Amino acid sequence: VDVQKAENKQRLLCTKLLLASMDYTGPGLGRSLLVSVCSRGHHAARLYATKFIHLLLRLKISGAQAWCVPLLVTLSTDRYTKVAQKALTLLEEACFDAFNVQVLLDFLHTDSK
Protein backbone atom coordinates (compact mmCIF):
# COMPACT_ATOMS: atom_id res chain seq x y z
CA VAL A 1 0.00 0.00 0.00
CA ASP A 2 2.81 2.42 0.87
CA VAL A 3 4.61 1.60 -2.38
CA GLN A 4 1.47 2.30 -4.40
CA LYS A 5 0.94 5.57 -2.53
CA ALA A 6 4.53 6.62 -3.26
CA GLU A 7 4.13 5.73 -6.95
CA ASN A 8 0.91 7.76 -7.18
CA LYS A 9 2.66 10.71 -5.56
CA GLN A 10 5.56 10.46 -8.03
CA ARG A 11 3.18 10.23 -10.99
CA LEU A 12 1.30 13.30 -9.76
CA LEU A 13 4.54 15.23 -9.39
CA CYS A 14 5.62 14.24 -12.92
CA THR A 15 2.20 15.23 -14.25
CA LYS A 16 2.45 18.63 -12.58
CA LEU A 17 5.92 19.24 -13.98
CA LEU A 18 4.91 18.19 -17.48
CA LEU A 19 1.74 20.28 -17.53
CA ALA A 20 3.54 23.34 -16.18
CA SER A 21 6.24 23.16 -18.83
CA MET A 22 4.02 22.85 -21.91
CA ASP A 23 2.97 25.46 -24.48
CA TYR A 24 -0.79 26.01 -24.65
CA THR A 25 -0.88 28.87 -27.15
CA GLY A 26 -1.67 26.54 -30.04
CA PRO A 27 -2.63 22.96 -30.80
CA GLY A 28 0.01 20.44 -29.91
CA LEU A 29 1.48 18.26 -27.21
CA GLY A 30 0.51 20.54 -24.31
CA ARG A 31 -3.18 20.47 -25.09
CA SER A 32 -3.13 16.75 -25.90
CA LEU A 33 -1.41 15.98 -22.62
CA LEU A 34 -3.84 18.10 -20.61
CA VAL A 35 -6.84 16.45 -22.29
CA SER A 36 -5.33 13.00 -21.61
CA VAL A 37 -4.77 13.77 -17.95
CA CYS A 38 -8.33 15.08 -17.66
CA SER A 39 -9.80 11.95 -19.19
CA ARG A 40 -7.52 9.15 -18.03
CA GLY A 41 -5.42 10.40 -15.14
CA HIS A 42 -5.63 9.43 -11.48
CA HIS A 43 -8.25 11.50 -9.63
CA ALA A 44 -5.54 13.66 -8.00
CA ALA A 45 -4.04 14.39 -11.43
CA ARG A 46 -7.49 15.21 -12.85
CA LEU A 47 -8.11 17.62 -9.97
CA TYR A 48 -4.74 19.28 -10.57
CA ALA A 49 -5.47 19.51 -14.31
CA THR A 50 -8.83 21.13 -13.56
CA LYS A 51 -7.10 23.74 -11.41
CA PHE A 52 -4.51 24.20 -14.15
CA ILE A 53 -7.28 24.96 -16.64
CA HIS A 54 -8.41 27.67 -14.22
CA LEU A 55 -4.93 29.19 -14.47
CA LEU A 56 -4.99 29.08 -18.28
CA LEU A 57 -8.37 30.82 -18.36
CA ARG A 58 -7.30 33.47 -15.85
CA LEU A 59 -4.10 34.17 -17.78
CA LYS A 60 -6.20 34.54 -20.94
CA ILE A 61 -3.87 32.30 -22.92
CA SER A 62 -4.61 32.90 -26.59
CA GLY A 63 -7.30 30.52 -27.82
CA ALA A 64 -7.50 28.61 -24.54
CA GLN A 65 -11.15 29.48 -23.94
CA ALA A 66 -12.23 27.65 -27.08
CA TRP A 67 -11.00 24.30 -25.80
CA CYS A 68 -10.80 24.80 -22.01
CA VAL A 69 -14.49 25.63 -21.53
CA PRO A 70 -15.66 22.42 -23.26
CA LEU A 71 -13.07 20.48 -21.27
CA LEU A 72 -14.53 21.91 -18.05
CA VAL A 73 -17.98 20.80 -19.16
CA THR A 74 -16.65 17.27 -19.57
CA LEU A 75 -14.89 17.42 -16.21
CA SER A 76 -18.11 18.58 -14.55
CA THR A 77 -19.38 15.00 -14.95
CA ASP A 78 -16.23 13.40 -13.53
CA ARG A 79 -16.81 10.37 -11.32
CA TYR A 80 -14.64 11.93 -8.59
CA THR A 81 -16.84 14.48 -6.82
CA LYS A 82 -14.05 16.97 -6.06
CA VAL A 83 -13.09 17.19 -9.73
CA ALA A 84 -16.71 17.66 -10.82
CA GLN A 85 -17.36 20.31 -8.17
CA LYS A 86 -14.19 22.23 -9.05
CA ALA A 87 -15.06 22.12 -12.77
CA LEU A 88 -18.56 23.45 -12.06
CA THR A 89 -17.16 26.25 -9.90
CA LEU A 90 -14.73 27.20 -12.65
CA LEU A 91 -17.47 27.10 -15.30
CA GLU A 92 -19.50 29.47 -13.17
CA GLU A 93 -16.55 31.85 -12.90
CA ALA A 94 -15.80 31.54 -16.61
CA CYS A 95 -19.36 32.59 -17.42
CA PHE A 96 -18.65 36.08 -16.11
CA ASP A 97 -16.88 36.57 -19.44
CA ALA A 98 -19.26 36.93 -22.41
CA PHE A 99 -16.89 35.13 -24.78
CA ASN A 100 -16.80 32.10 -22.48
CA VAL A 101 -20.59 32.06 -22.36
CA GLN A 102 -20.66 32.01 -26.15
CA VAL A 103 -18.10 29.18 -26.27
CA LEU A 104 -20.21 27.26 -23.75
CA LEU A 105 -23.43 27.80 -25.71
CA ASP A 106 -21.76 26.82 -28.98
CA PHE A 107 -20.36 23.67 -27.37
CA LEU A 108 -23.69 22.70 -25.85
CA HIS A 109 -25.49 23.39 -29.13
CA THR A 110 -22.96 21.34 -31.13
CA ASP A 111 -22.97 18.57 -28.51
CA SER A 112 -26.76 18.26 -28.62
CA LYS A 113 -26.83 17.56 -32.36
N, C-alpha and C positions, 0 to 999 in steps of 0.2 A: 504493500500500500504506500509506504514512504517513497519507494523508488518511482512508482507511477506518479505520485504527487510532485516529485522533483522533476520528472520528465515533462509533465504538464507545465510546470513553472518555467522550464527552459524553453519549451515551445512558445509559450506566451511572450517571453522576453525576445526571442528571435522574431516573432511576428511583429511585435512593437517596433523593433529596430528596422525591419524590412519596410513596414508601412511608412515609418517616419522618413525614410531615405528615398522614397520614390517621387517621381514627377507626375503630377496630376493635371497638368495644364492641357494635355491632349490625350487622345486614346493611346493605349500602350500597356506596358507591363504593370505600372502602378495601379491603374484602374482594374485590370484583370485580377491582380492579386487581392485588392480590396474586396471585389465582388466574390472571389473565391473564399476569402476568410469569412465574409458575411453569410455565405451559404453553406459552407462545409466545415468551418472552424469549430473548435471547442467553445463552449458557451462563454468562457472568460475572454477568448479571442474575439468572439462576435460582439460582446459588450464593448471591448476596447475599440473595435472597428466602428461601432455605432458612434461612440464618442469622438472618434477620429473624423467621421463624416461631419459631425457638428463643427469641428475645427475648420474643415475645408469650406463649409458654408459660411462660417463667420469671417473667414479670411477673404471671401468672395473670389476664390480661385476661378480663373476664367473658364467658363463652360461647366463648372462643377455642378451647378444647380440642375442642369438638364439630366444628369445621370444620378446625382446624389438623392434628389427628392424621390424618384421612383424606388431607389434602393431602400430608403427609409420606409416607404410604404410596404415593401416586402418584409423588412425587418420587424414591422409592427405586428406581424403575425407569427413571430418566432416562438418556438415551443418553450424557450426559457423566458419566464415572465419578466425578469429584469431587462432583458434585451428589448422585448416588445414594449415595455413601459417607457424605456429611454427613447426608443424610436418614435413613439407617439408624442412624447414631450417635445422632441426635436422638430417633428412635423408641425406641431402647434406653433412653435417659435418661428419656424420657416415661413409659415403662412402670414406673418406680419409683413412680408415682402410680397408685393403684387406679382412680381415675376415668378416667384416660387408657387404662388397660388395658381397661376396660369399653367406652369409645368405640371402641377398636381392634377389639375382639371384635364389637361391634355392626356396625361398618363391614364387617368381613370376612364376617360372616354375611349381611348385606344384599347385599354385592357378589357373593356366591356363588350367590344365587338367580337 
